Amino acid sequence: MPKIVSEVVAKIKAIAMDVDGVLTDGAVWWGPNGEEWKRFHFADIMGLSLARKSGMAIALISGENSPLVDRLANKLGIGDVHKDCKDKASALRTFAERHGLRLEEICFIGDDVNDLSALSIVGLSACPADARPSIRKHCQVVTKLGGGNGAVREVVDMLLGSAKMAAKSVR
């Protein structure tokens, strides 16, 4: 990780993210009765759980209005959920204000053009390896893993590893 990113990473206190293409692989399955299915990776779920336990605030900011986002948020105890969101930067500002955070203290993970406004205002911008090329070039961190396949866990591990290193250097 480049030094500038290491310094930025150490300041992060919250993670906000898109859902489809970040916590999922971007695919949607429709059942025969019209139900919508999404696949979530347990590595990402554990990563978000670890982030919450470490004291990080978490937000889900989705352009879709899927009840599956609510179900995931309920399972993980995430209270900051913005669905059917057309202005992700505005949702991010609301999240920051609610938690008394500066935008520089937030990592946003996105994968497509509708995430660019949020990615451009945070302290740490990240995306999965399979994000759109136009998004990858705007992100400070591009994971090795794809969306819905552990990319979020990779970011969380990086953030929590940085926090441990910072704590050791203070001792």
Buried (B, 14 or more C-beta within 10 A) or exposed (E): EEEEBEEBBEBBBBBBBBBBBBBBBBEBEEEEEEEEEBEBBEBBBBBBBBBBEEEBBBBBBBBBEBEBBBEBBEEBEBEBBBBEBEBBBBBBBBBBEEBEBEBBBBBBBBBBEBBBBBBEBBBBBBBBBBBBEEBBEBBBBBBEBBBBBBBBBBBBBBBBEBBEEEEEEEE
